[in-house]
């Protein structure tokens, strides 16, 4: 059987003009013509149209679609394998997008109600909820976690900007101390470690010296925290961890 251009447009959910365009550029030329010269499409034409629509749905421009379909080395099974791989990649991408939406929903619950522009402005592209699932799993049952959630739920953009500015100022002064050769056990380093602890206490949750020591150990045990601090200055994480331990010892 063969089909008219109007029938094919109805099957595929495209316009007649689209089919005319595909014919004009040689992407999908109908296999036959009626006695009156009208386009007639057969089953092979419909198969090709289906592949065209698939690649177009994945965002391929028409010239690339033509190259894929007219590849002399690709058989129908190769197209199926390629389509499967592309679909798998799209599914993975959509899952990531869904996770991002879930994080945004959780952030709304916490009161971090910022626009995307404000998030980049305040956090410099770092998502404050990126590790939320892990944090909840590790510390969700603690008083510190509940207190942090309670406090941050009421923070405004101005609050986050202030907290970020305080942290940036502290980090700059700590790097200056390191550049000057301050050892982790030095008074200046320990004072900065104490300031770090008080910043956590004032912004998130009550952080005593024992808990602060655990945080310092995590900064060197978890490569993600190490990378975060060491991007500011090589050795920052280990230096800070040692200063935190020294400060905790100083306070008994």
N, C-alpha and C positions, 0 to 999 in steps of 0.2 A: 504494500500500500504506500501511497505517497500523500502528502498533505499540502494544503495551500499555506501561504505566508500568514494569513489570518488565523488559521487553525494552530499553526506552530506558535504564534505569538500568544494565543490563549493557553496552550499547553504549558509554555515556559514562564508565563507571567511577564513577558517583555513586550515592548511596543513593536508594531510593524516597522516603524522608522528605524529602530535598533537593528532589526534583521536586514533591512535594506542597507544600513551602514556597514554591517559585517560583510555583506556581499560585496559592497563597493570597495572595501579594502582587502578583499580576498581572504578574510578570516573564516567565513562560512558561506561558501557559494553553493546554492542548491544543486542537487544532482540532476534535476530535469526541469523542463519547461512544458507548460500546457500548449495546446494548439494555438491558443491566443497569445502565447509568450509569457504567461504568468509563471512565477516561481513555484516549483513543486519540490518538497523535501521528503526524502525517504528515511528509513530507520537509521542508516549510518550518519545522515545529516543530524538527526536528533541526538545521537550519541555524541557527536562532536560539539553540538550546542550545549549539552549537559556539561562537558568538560570545560568549555569556555566559561560557562556561568560559575562553575566551581572555582576556577582560578581567579575570575573577576571578584568573587566573594572574598577571596583571600587577599585582595588588593593588588593583584598583578596588573600592570598596564597592558593594553591590547597588543603592543608589539612583542612583549615578552610571552604573552599567551600564545601568539602565533608561533614563536620560536619553540616553545615547549611542545605544541601539538604537531608541529611539522618536523620535529627531530627525527631524522631517519633511523637513528639507533634505538629509539624508544618504541617498545611494543605496548599493547594495551595493559599488560601486566605491570610494565614499568610505570605507566601512568597511575595505576592503582597504588603501587608502592609509594610513589611520590606523593599522591594525595593523602595516603595514610600518614606519612611522615609529617606533612604540612598540617593535617588535622590534629595530630598529636601535639605538635608545637603550639597550635592555636588553643587547644584545650589547656595546656600548661599555662599559657599566657592568661587565659580567662580565669584560671584558678588563682593566679597571682593577683589579678584585678579584684577578684572576690575577696581575697584575704585583705587587700588594701581597704576595701569598703568596710569589712568587719572591724579592722583597726580604727577606721574613722568613726564607726558607730560606737565603739568602746570609748573613744576619745570624747565623743559627745556626752556619754554618761559621766565621764570624769570632769566635765565642765571645760575641756580644752576646745572651746567653740571658736576656732580661728578659721579664717579663709585660707585657701592654699597660699596666697601671696603672703599673708601674715605668718603662716607656718615657716616659710622659707626665710622671711625677714627675722623672725624671732629665733628659730633654731638652726638657721644656716643650712637648711636642707636635711638636717637630721630629724627623723621622726621620733618624738619622745615616747611613742607607744611601740616602737619597733620590737623591743624585747618584752612587751607586756605579758604575753602568754608564758614565757619562761619565768619572769619575775613572779607571776601569780602562782606558778607551779612550785617554785622554790620557797617563796616567802609569804604566800597568800594567807596563811593562817597566823601570821605574826601581828603583834600590836603595831610594829613599825609600818608594815604594809598598810594596815587599815588607817593609821594616822596620816600616811602620805596621801592615800586616796582621798581622805576627808579634806585635807588642806588644799590639794591641787584642784579639787572640784570647784573651789571658789576663786581660783586665780583668773585674772583678766590678762589681756594682752600686755598691759603696762606692768603687771606683776611679773610675767615671764621675761619681759625685756629687762627689768631690774635684776632678776635672778641671773639671767645670762650675762649681763654686764658685770655683776659682782664676780661671777666665776671667771670671766675673761680677764678682769683686772688681777684677780688672785693668780691665775696661771701665768700672766706676764711677769708678775713679781717673783714667782717661783723660778721661772726660767732665768731671770736676771740673777737670782741667787746661785743657781747652778753654774751660770757663765762666770760668776765671780769666784768659783771654786768652793762654794759652801758645801761641807760634807753633810750627809743626812743626819748626823748626830750633833750638828752645830745648832746653836741657839736660834739663829735666824730660820733654819729649815724646820726646826721643831715648832717655832712660833707659827710658821706658815701652815704646818700640818694641823696645828690646833685651830687655826682660822678655817681651814678646810672642814674640820669636824663641826665647828660652830655654824658654818654655812649650811651644812646638811641639816643640823638641828633646827636652824631658823627657817629653813625653806621647806623641809620635807617631813622629818620625823626626829624624835629624840635619839641622838647617836652618842652613846657613851664611849669611853675609850676602848673597852673590850670589843664593841661592835665595830668601831673605827679600825681597830687592828685587823679584824676579819676582812673589812673592805680592802685594806691595803694589801693583804695577802691575795685577794681576788684579782687585784690590778695586775699582778705578775703571773698568777696562775691561769687566768683566762686571756687568751691571745687577743680577743676583741678589745678588752680594756687596755691591754698593753699597747696595741696598735693605736688606740685613740690618744693615749697620752704621749706615746713616742713620736707621733706625727708632729707634735708641738716641738719636741726636742728629744733626740735619741737618748735613751736611758732615763727618761722622765719617770716612767712607771716604777721602775726598780728603786730609783732615788726617793720617790714619794713614799713608796711602801716602807722603806727603811726609816724615813723620817717619821712616819706615822707610828711605827713600832717604838722608835726612840722616845717620841712624845708620850706614848702610852706608858712606857716605863717610867718616864719622868713624873707622871702623875700617879704612879703607884698602881 
